[in-house]
């Protein structure tokens, strides 16, 4: 599935939904390595962007999003609407990231 066939809205511009396949999701749990945690801890004292955690968050979102799209493809969908992300802290060093939406079959309007 082309990622342009995903949207946070309920409709995909230029297409009409002909079948709803159900909810799809992708989940990952990530943790920074000890070196990254130390570097990030030092940055929290001095202030500013914490690049180690920004990179971790971006990688986790990409992985969860890719899994969600793959789940939709396995269901026979060609688009995902209503895409959302959620994140939950798991302990002090781990974060669960979930991407979810509704798998649909669309055709040009």
N, CA, C and O atoms as a GROMACS GRO file, in nm:
protein
  436
    1UNK      N    1   0.086  -0.118   0.000
    1UNK     CA    2   0.000   0.000   0.000
    1UNK      C    3   0.090   0.124   0.000
    1UNK      O    4   0.186   0.133   0.077
    2UNK      N    5   0.056   0.215  -0.085
    2UNK     CA    6   0.125   0.342  -0.090
    2UNK      C    7   0.083   0.423   0.034
    2UNK      O    8  -0.036   0.432   0.064
    3UNK      N    9   0.180   0.481   0.105
    3UNK     CA   10   0.148   0.554   0.226
    3UNK      C   11   0.058   0.675   0.200
    3UNK      O   12  -0.002   0.728   0.293
    4UNK      N   13   0.049   0.720   0.075
    4UNK     CA   14  -0.042   0.831   0.043
    4UNK      C   15  -0.188   0.786   0.055
    4UNK      O   16  -0.279   0.869   0.050
    5UNK      N   17  -0.210   0.656   0.070
    5UNK     CA   18  -0.346   0.602   0.086
    5UNK      C   19  -0.382   0.589   0.235
    5UNK      O   20  -0.469   0.511   0.271
    6UNK      N   21  -0.315   0.666   0.318
    6UNK     CA   22  -0.347   0.673   0.461
    6UNK      C   23  -0.378   0.818   0.495
    6UNK      O   24  -0.320   0.910   0.438
    7UNK      N   25  -0.469   0.836   0.589
    7UNK     CA   26  -0.507   0.972   0.627
    7UNK      C   27  -0.560   0.975   0.770
    7UNK      O   28  -0.610   0.874   0.821
    8UNK      N   29  -0.548   1.089   0.833
    8UNK     CA   30  -0.603   1.107   0.967
    8UNK      C   31  -0.752   1.140   0.962
    8UNK      O   32  -0.820   1.136   1.064
    9UNK      N   33  -0.802   1.174   0.844
    9UNK     CA   34  -0.944   1.206   0.828
    9UNK      C   35  -1.024   1.078   0.802
    9UNK      O   36  -0.966   0.970   0.786
   10UNK      N   37  -1.155   1.092   0.797
   10UNK     CA   38  -1.241   0.976   0.774
   10UNK      C   39  -1.262   0.946   0.626
   10UNK      O   40  -1.314   0.840   0.590
   11UNK      N   41  -1.222   1.038   0.540
   11UNK     CA   42  -1.235   1.021   0.395
   11UNK      C   43  -1.099   1.048   0.331
   11UNK      O   44  -1.021   1.128   0.382
   12UNK      N   45  -1.073   0.983   0.220
   12UNK     CA   46  -0.951   1.004   0.144
   12UNK      C   47  -0.988   1.086   0.021
   12UNK      O   48  -1.067   1.042  -0.062
   13UNK      N   49  -0.931   1.204   0.010
   13UNK     CA   50  -0.968   1.296  -0.099
   13UNK      C   51  -0.955   1.228  -0.236
   13UNK      O   52  -0.853   1.167  -0.267
   14UNK      N   53  -1.062   1.240  -0.315
   14UNK     CA   54  -1.063   1.184  -0.449
   14UNK      C   55  -1.108   1.039  -0.456
   14UNK      O   56  -1.112   0.980  -0.564
   15UNK      N   57  -1.140   0.980  -0.340
   15UNK     CA   58  -1.182   0.840  -0.334
   15UNK      C   59  -1.309   0.827  -0.253
   15UNK      O   60  -1.343   0.915  -0.173
   16UNK      N   61  -1.380   0.718  -0.274
   16UNK     CA   62  -1.494   0.689  -0.189
   16UNK      C   63  -1.475   0.551  -0.128
   16UNK      O   64  -1.426   0.458  -0.192
   17UNK      N   65  -1.513   0.540  -0.004
   17UNK     CA   66  -1.501   0.413   0.068
   17UNK      C   67  -1.612   0.319   0.020
   17UNK      O   68  -1.730   0.354   0.024
   18UNK      N   69  -1.572   0.200  -0.025
   18UNK     CA   70  -1.672   0.103  -0.070
   18UNK      C   71  -1.685  -0.014   0.028
   18UNK      O   72  -1.783  -0.088   0.023
   19UNK      N   73  -1.587  -0.029   0.116
   19UNK     CA   74  -1.595  -0.136   0.215
   19UNK      C   75  -1.505  -0.105   0.333
   19UNK      O   76  -1.389  -0.065   0.316
   20UNK      N   77  -1.558  -0.123   0.453
   20UNK     CA   78  -1.479  -0.108   0.575
   20UNK      C   79  -1.436  -0.246   0.621
   20UNK      O   80  -1.518  -0.337   0.634
   21UNK      N   81  -1.306  -0.262   0.645
   21UNK     CA   82  -1.250  -0.392   0.682
   21UNK      C   83  -1.232  -0.408   0.833
   21UNK      O   84  -1.213  -0.519   0.882
   22UNK      N   85  -1.237  -0.298   0.906
   22UNK     CA   86  -1.220  -0.303   1.051
   22UNK      C   87  -1.095  -0.231   1.099
   22UNK      O   88  -1.020  -0.173   1.020
   23UNK      N   89  -1.076  -0.236   1.228
   23UNK     CA   90  -0.963  -0.167   1.291
   23UNK      C   91  -0.833  -0.241   1.263
   23UNK      O   92  -0.828  -0.364   1.268
   24UNK      N   93  -0.728  -0.164   1.235
   24UNK     CA   94  -0.594  -0.219   1.219
   24UNK      C   95  -0.501  -0.145   1.312
   24UNK      O   96  -0.526  -0.030   1.349
   25UNK      N   97  -0.393  -0.212   1.352
   25UNK     CA   98  -0.299  -0.147   1.443
   25UNK      C   99  -0.160  -0.203   1.421
   25UNK      O  100  -0.141  -0.312   1.367
   26UNK      N  101  -0.065  -0.125   1.466
   26UNK     CA  102   0.075  -0.165   1.472
   26UNK      C  103   0.128  -0.122   1.606
   26UNK      O  104   0.100  -0.011   1.652
   27UNK      N  105   0.204  -0.209   1.671
   27UNK     CA  106   0.254  -0.180   1.806
   27UNK      C  107   0.403  -0.210   1.814
   27UNK      O  108   0.451  -0.308   1.757
   28UNK      N  109   0.474  -0.124   1.884
   28UNK     CA  110   0.615  -0.151   1.913
   28UNK      C  111   0.645  -0.102   2.054
   28UNK      O  112   0.580  -0.010   2.104
   29UNK      N  113   0.744  -0.162   2.116
   29UNK     CA  114   0.793  -0.116   2.246
   29UNK      C  115   0.942  -0.090   2.228
   29UNK      O  116   1.016  -0.177   2.183
   30UNK      N  117   0.985   0.030   2.262
   30UNK     CA  118   1.124   0.069   2.243
   30UNK      C  119   1.185   0.120   2.372
   30UNK      O  120   1.115   0.169   2.461
   31UNK      N  121   1.317   0.107   2.380
   31UNK     CA  122   1.393   0.158   2.493
   31UNK      C  123   1.526   0.213   2.442
   31UNK      O  124   1.583   0.157   2.348
   32UNK      N  125   1.573   0.318   2.500
   32UNK     CA  126   1.705   0.373   2.468
   32UNK      C  127   1.810   0.284   2.533
   32UNK      O  128   1.788   0.229   2.641
   33UNK      N  129   1.923   0.270   2.467
   33UNK     CA  130   2.036   0.201   2.528
   33UNK      C  131   2.093   0.284   2.641
   33UNK      O  132   2.060   0.402   2.654
   34UNK      N  133   2.175   0.226   2.723
   34UNK     CA  134   2.229   0.294   2.841
   34UNK      C  135   2.307   0.420   2.803
   34UNK      O  136   2.299   0.520   2.875
   35UNK      N  137   2.382   0.417   2.693
   35UNK     CA  138   2.456   0.536   2.648
   35UNK      C  139   2.362   0.650   2.615
   35UNK      O  140   2.387   0.764   2.654
   36UNK      N  141   2.255   0.619   2.542
   36UNK     CA  142   2.157   0.721   2.507
   36UNK      C  143   2.085   0.776   2.629
   36UNK      O  144   2.054   0.895   2.634
   37UNK      N  145   2.058   0.690   2.726
   37UNK     CA  146   1.992   0.734   2.848
   37UNK      C  147   2.081   0.830   2.926
   37UNK      O  148   2.033   0.929   2.981
   38UNK      N  149   2.209   0.800   2.931
   38UNK     CA  150   2.303   0.888   3.003
   38UNK      C  151   2.311   1.023   2.934
   38UNK      O  152   2.303   1.128   2.998
   39UNK      N  153   2.327   1.021   2.800
   39UNK     CA  154   2.335   1.146   2.725
   39UNK      C  155   2.207   1.228   2.742
   39UNK      O  156   2.212   1.350   2.761
   40UNK      N  157   2.091   1.160   2.736
   40UNK     CA  158   1.964   1.230   2.752
   40UNK      C  159   1.951   1.288   2.892
   40UNK      O  160   1.900   1.399   2.909
   41UNK      N  161   1.997   1.214   2.993
   41UNK     CA  162   1.991   1.263   3.131
   41UNK      C  163   2.072   1.390   3.148
   41UNK      O  164   2.030   1.482   3.216
   42UNK      N  165   2.189   1.394   3.085
   42UNK     CA  166   2.273   1.514   3.092
   42UNK      C  167   2.202   1.631   3.026
   42UNK      O  168   2.206   1.743   3.076
   43UNK      N  169   2.136   1.606   2.912
   43UNK     CA  170   2.066   1.715   2.842
   43UNK      C  171   1.948   1.768   2.924
   43UNK      O  172   1.914   1.886   2.913
   44UNK      N  173   1.885   1.684   3.006
   44UNK     CA  174   1.773   1.733   3.085
   44UNK      C  175   1.820   1.835   3.188
   44UNK      O  176   1.743   1.921   3.230
   45UNK      N  177   1.945   1.825   3.229
   45UNK     CA  178   2.001   1.920   3.325
   45UNK      C  179   2.033   2.052   3.257
   45UNK      O  180   2.006   2.159   3.312
   46UNK      N  181   2.090   2.045   3.137
   46UNK     CA  182   2.133   2.167   3.068
   46UNK      C  183   2.023   2.229   2.983
   46UNK      O  184   2.033   2.346   2.946
   47UNK      N  185   1.918   2.154   2.953
   47UNK     CA  186   1.807   2.206   2.874
   47UNK      C  187   1.829   2.185   2.725
   47UNK      O  188   1.938   2.149   2.682
   48UNK      N  189   1.726   2.209   2.647
   48UNK     CA  190   1.736   2.197   2.502
   48UNK      C  191   1.674   2.069   2.449
   48UNK      O  192   1.616   1.990   2.524
   49UNK      N  193   1.688   2.050   2.318
   49UNK     CA  194   1.634   1.932   2.251
   49UNK      C  195   1.709   1.808   2.297
   49UNK      O  196   1.831   1.809   2.314
   50UNK      N  197   1.634   1.702   2.316
   50UNK     CA  198   1.694   1.575   2.357
   50UNK      C  199   1.689   1.482   2.236
   50UNK      O  200   1.596   1.403   2.219
   51UNK      N  201   1.791   1.496   2.152
   51UNK     CA  202   1.795   1.427   2.023
   51UNK      C  203   1.781   1.276   2.037
   51UNK      O  204   1.719   1.212   1.952
   52UNK      N  205   1.838   1.218   2.142
   52UNK     CA  206   1.832   1.073   2.161
   52UNK      C  207   1.688   1.024   2.172
   52UNK      O  208   1.654   0.918   2.119
   53UNK      N  209   1.604   1.100   2.239
   53UNK     CA  210   1.465   1.060   2.255
   53UNK      C  211   1.379   1.098   2.134
   53UNK      O  212   1.280   1.032   2.104
   54UNK      N  213   1.417   1.205   2.066
   54UNK     CA  214   1.347   1.241   1.942
   54UNK      C  215   1.366   1.131   1.839
   54UNK      O  216   1.270   1.088   1.775
   55UNK      N  217   1.488   1.084   1.824
   55UNK     CA  218   1.517   0.975   1.730
   55UNK      C  219   1.442   0.848   1.769
   55UNK      O  220   1.387   0.779   1.683
   56UNK      N  221   1.441   0.817   1.897
   56UNK     CA  222   1.370   0.699   1.946
   56UNK      C  223   1.220   0.709   1.915
   56UNK      O  224   1.160   0.612   1.868
   57UNK      N  225   1.162   0.824   1.939
   57UNK     CA  226   1.018   0.844   1.914
   57UNK      C  227   0.987   0.832   1.765
   57UNK      O  228   0.890   0.767   1.727
   58UNK      N  229   1.068   0.893   1.681
   58UNK     CA  230   1.044   0.887   1.536
   58UNK      C  231   1.056   0.743   1.485
   58UNK      O  232   0.973   0.698   1.406
   59UNK      N  233   1.158   0.671   1.529
   59UNK     CA  234   1.176   0.532   1.487
   59UNK      C  235   1.058   0.445   1.531
   59UNK      O  236   1.012   0.360   1.456
   60UNK      N  237   1.012   0.466   1.654
   60UNK     CA  238   0.899   0.387   1.706
   60UNK      C  239   0.772   0.416   1.627
   60UNK      O  240   0.697   0.324   1.595
   61UNK      N  241   0.746   0.543   1.596
   61UNK     CA  242   0.627   0.579   1.518
   61UNK      C  243   0.632   0.517   1.378
   61UNK      O  244   0.532   0.465   1.328
   62UNK      N  245   0.750   0.524   1.314
   62UNK     CA  246   0.764   0.465   1.180
   62UNK      C  247   0.738   0.315   1.183
   62UNK      O  248   0.668   0.262   1.097
   63UNK      N  249   0.793   0.247   1.282
   63UNK     CA  250   0.775   0.102   1.293
   63UNK      C  251   0.628   0.067   1.316
   63UNK      O  252   0.575  -0.023   1.250
   64UNK      N  253   0.563   0.136   1.408
   64UNK     CA  254   0.421   0.109   1.436
   64UNK      C  255   0.335   0.139   1.314
   64UNK      O  256   0.243   0.063   1.283
   65UNK      N  257   0.364   0.249   1.244
   65UNK     CA  258   0.288   0.286   1.125
   65UNK      C  259   0.303   0.179   1.017
   65UNK      O  260   0.204   0.138   0.956
   66UNK      N  261   0.426   0.135   0.993
   66UNK     CA  262   0.452   0.031   0.893
   66UNK      C  263   0.376  -0.097   0.927
   66UNK      O  264   0.318  -0.159   0.839
   67UNK      N  265   0.375  -0.136   1.053
   67UNK     CA  266   0.302  -0.256   1.095
   67UNK      C  267   0.152  -0.239   1.072
   67UNK      O  268   0.085  -0.333   1.029
   68UNK      N  269   0.099  -0.119   1.100
   68UNK     CA  270  -0.043  -0.095   1.079
   68UNK      C  271  -0.079  -0.109   0.932
   68UNK      O  272  -0.180  -0.172   0.898
   69UNK      N  273   0.002  -0.051   0.844
   69UNK     CA  274  -0.023  -0.060   0.700
   69UNK      C  275  -0.016  -0.205   0.655
   69UNK      O  276  -0.099  -0.249   0.575
   70UNK      N  277   0.082  -0.279   0.704
   70UNK     CA  278   0.095  -0.420   0.668
   70UNK      C  279  -0.028  -0.499   0.714
   70UNK      O  280  -0.077  -0.585   0.641
   71UNK      N  281  -0.077  -0.470   0.833
   71UNK     CA  282  -0.198  -0.535   0.885
   71UNK      C  283  -0.316  -0.508   0.791
   71UNK      O  284  -0.393  -0.599   0.761
   72UNK      N  285  -0.329  -0.383   0.745
   72UNK     CA  286  -0.438  -0.348   0.654
   72UNK      C  287  -0.425  -0.424   0.522
   72UNK      O  288  -0.524  -0.473   0.468
   73UNK      N  289  -0.304  -0.433   0.471
   73UNK     CA  290  -0.281  -0.507   0.346
   73UNK      C  291  -0.320  -0.654   0.361
   73UNK      O  292  -0.382  -0.711   0.271
   74UNK      N  293  -0.285  -0.713   0.474
   74UNK     CA  294  -0.318  -0.854   0.498
   74UNK      C  295  -0.470  -0.876   0.503
   74UNK      O  296  -0.518  -0.985   0.473
   75UNK      N  297  -0.544  -0.772   0.542
   75UNK     CA  298  -0.690  -0.781   0.547
   75UNK      C  299  -0.754  -0.758   0.410
   75UNK      O  300  -0.874  -0.779   0.392
   76UNK      N  301  -0.674  -0.714   0.313
   76UNK     CA  302  -0.727  -0.687   0.180
   76UNK      C  303  -0.763  -0.542   0.155
   76UNK      O  304  -0.826  -0.511   0.054
   77UNK      N  305  -0.725  -0.453   0.244
   77UNK     CA  306  -0.756  -0.311   0.229
   77UNK      C  307  -0.656  -0.244   0.135
   77UNK      O  308  -0.544  -0.293   0.117
   78UNK      N  309  -0.698  -0.132   0.077
   78UNK     CA  310  -0.605  -0.054  -0.004
   78UNK      C  311  -0.587   0.088   0.050
   78UNK      O  312  -0.523   0.172  -0.013
   79UNK      N  313  -0.643   0.113   0.170
   79UNK     CA  314  -0.629   0.243   0.235
   79UNK      C  315  -0.657   0.228   0.384
   79UNK      O  316  -0.718   0.131   0.428
   80UNK      N  317  -0.610   0.326   0.461
   80UNK     CA  318  -0.640   0.332   0.605
   80UNK      C  319  -0.683   0.474   0.636
   80UNK      O  320  -0.611   0.570   0.607
   81UNK      N  321  -0.801   0.489   0.695
   81UNK     CA  322  -0.852   0.620   0.733
   81UNK      C  323  -0.856   0.632   0.886
   81UNK      O  324  -0.853   0.531   0.957
   82UNK      N  325  -0.864   0.756   0.934
   82UNK     CA  326  -0.873   0.778   1.077
   82UNK      C  327  -0.747   0.737   1.153
   82UNK      O  328  -0.756   0.690   1.266
   83UNK      N  329  -0.631   0.754   1.092
   83UNK     CA  330  -0.505   0.711   1.154
   83UNK      C  331  -0.474   0.796   1.277
   83UNK      O  332  -0.483   0.918   1.275
   84UNK      N  333  -0.436   0.727   1.384
   84UNK     CA  334  -0.399   0.793   1.510
   84UNK      C  335  -0.276   0.723   1.568
   84UNK      O  336  -0.244   0.610   1.532
   85UNK      N  337  -0.207   0.793   1.657
   85UNK     CA  338  -0.096   0.736   1.732
   85UNK      C  339  -0.125   0.749   1.880
   85UNK      O  340  -0.193   0.842   1.924
   86UNK      N  341  -0.074   0.655   1.957
   86UNK     CA  342  -0.085   0.659   2.102
   86UNK      C  343   0.048   0.610   2.158
   86UNK      O  344   0.112   0.523   2.099
   87UNK      N  345   0.089   0.665   2.270
   87UNK     CA  346   0.213   0.622   2.335
   87UNK      C  347   0.190   0.607   2.484
   87UNK      O  348   0.118   0.686   2.546
   88UNK      N  349   0.252   0.505   2.541
   88UNK     CA  350   0.238   0.477   2.683
   88UNK      C  351   0.375   0.445   2.741
   88UNK      O  352   0.450   0.364   2.686
   89UNK      N  353   0.408   0.508   2.852
   89UNK     CA  354   0.532   0.477   2.923
   89UNK      C  355   0.519   0.340   2.988
   89UNK      O  356   0.417   0.310   3.050
   90UNK      N  357   0.621   0.259   2.976
   90UNK     CA  358   0.623   0.128   3.040
   90UNK      C  359   0.749   0.123   3.126
   90UNK      O  360   0.859   0.098   3.075
   91UNK      N  361   0.732   0.146   3.253
   91UNK     CA  362   0.850   0.155   3.338
   91UNK      C  363   0.920   0.288   3.314
   91UNK      O  364   0.861   0.381   3.259
   92UNK      N  365   1.044   0.297   3.356
   92UNK     CA  366   1.118   0.423   3.342
   92UNK      C  367   1.192   0.436   3.210
   92UNK      O  368   1.231   0.546   3.172
   93UNK      N  369   1.212   0.324   3.140
   93UNK     CA  370   1.297   0.330   3.021
   93UNK      C  371   1.232   0.280   2.893
   93UNK      O  372   1.297   0.279   2.789
   94UNK      N  373   1.106   0.237   2.898
   94UNK     CA  374   1.042   0.182   2.779
   94UNK      C  375   0.916   0.261   2.744
   94UNK      O  376   0.847   0.314   2.831
   95UNK      N  377   0.888   0.266   2.615
   95UNK     CA  378   0.767   0.331   2.565
   95UNK      C  379   0.700   0.241   2.462
   95UNK      O  380   0.765   0.190   2.371
   96UNK      N  381   0.570   0.223   2.478
   96UNK     CA  382   0.491   0.151   2.380
   96UNK      C  383   0.431   0.256   2.286
   96UNK      O  384   0.376   0.356   2.332
   97UNK      N  385   0.443   0.233   2.157
   97UNK     CA  386   0.382   0.322   2.058
   97UNK      C  387   0.288   0.240   1.972
   97UNK      O  388   0.324   0.133   1.924
   98UNK      N  389   0.166   0.291   1.954
   98UNK     CA  390   0.067   0.222   1.873
   98UNK      C  391   0.017   0.317   1.764
   98UNK      O  392  -0.012   0.434   1.790
   99UNK      N  393   0.008   0.265   1.643
   99UNK     CA  394  -0.057   0.335   1.533
   99UNK      C  395  -0.184   0.255   1.503
   99UNK      O  396  -0.179   0.132   1.497
  100UNK      N  397  -0.297   0.324   1.484
  100UNK     CA  398  -0.420   0.252   1.455
  100UNK      C  399  -0.511   0.335   1.366
  100UNK      O  400  -0.499   0.457   1.358
  101UNK      N  401  -0.601   0.266   1.300
  101UNK     CA  402  -0.695   0.332   1.210
  101UNK      C  403  -0.796   0.230   1.160
  101UNK      O  404  -0.803   0.119   1.212
  102UNK      N  405  -0.872   0.266   1.060
  102UNK     CA  406  -0.972   0.178   1.001
  102UNK      C  407  -0.927   0.140   0.860
  102UNK      O  408  -0.906   0.226   0.774
  103UNK      N  409  -0.911   0.010   0.838
  103UNK     CA  410  -0.875  -0.041   0.706
  103UNK      C  411  -0.998  -0.035   0.616
  103UNK      O  412  -1.107  -0.078   0.656
  104UNK      N  413  -0.982   0.017   0.497
  104UNK     CA  414  -1.094   0.030   0.404
  104UNK      C  415  -1.050  -0.005   0.262
  104UNK      O  416  -0.931  -0.005   0.229
  105UNK      N  417  -1.149  -0.035   0.181
  105UNK     CA  418  -1.129  -0.047   0.037
  105UNK      C  419  -1.189   0.078  -0.024
  105UNK      O  420  -1.306   0.110   0.000
  106UNK      N  421  -1.109   0.148  -0.104
  106UNK     CA  422  -1.156   0.269  -0.170
  106UNK      C  423  -1.143   0.254  -0.320
  106UNK      O  424  -1.065   0.173  -0.370
  107UNK      N  425  -1.222   0.334  -0.390
  107UNK     CA  426  -1.208   0.343  -0.536
  107UNK      C  427  -1.220   0.490  -0.575
  107UNK      O  428  -1.280   0.568  -0.501
  108UNK      N  429  -1.164   0.527  -0.688
  108UNK     CA  430  -1.173   0.668  -0.729
  108UNK      C  431  -1.317   0.717  -0.732
  108UNK      O  432  -1.408   0.646  -0.774
  109UNK      N  433  -1.335   0.840  -0.688
  109UNK     CA  434  -1.470   0.900  -0.683
  109UNK      C  435  -1.518   0.936  -0.822
  109UNK      O  436  -1.629   0.988  -0.838
   0.00000   0.00000   0.00000
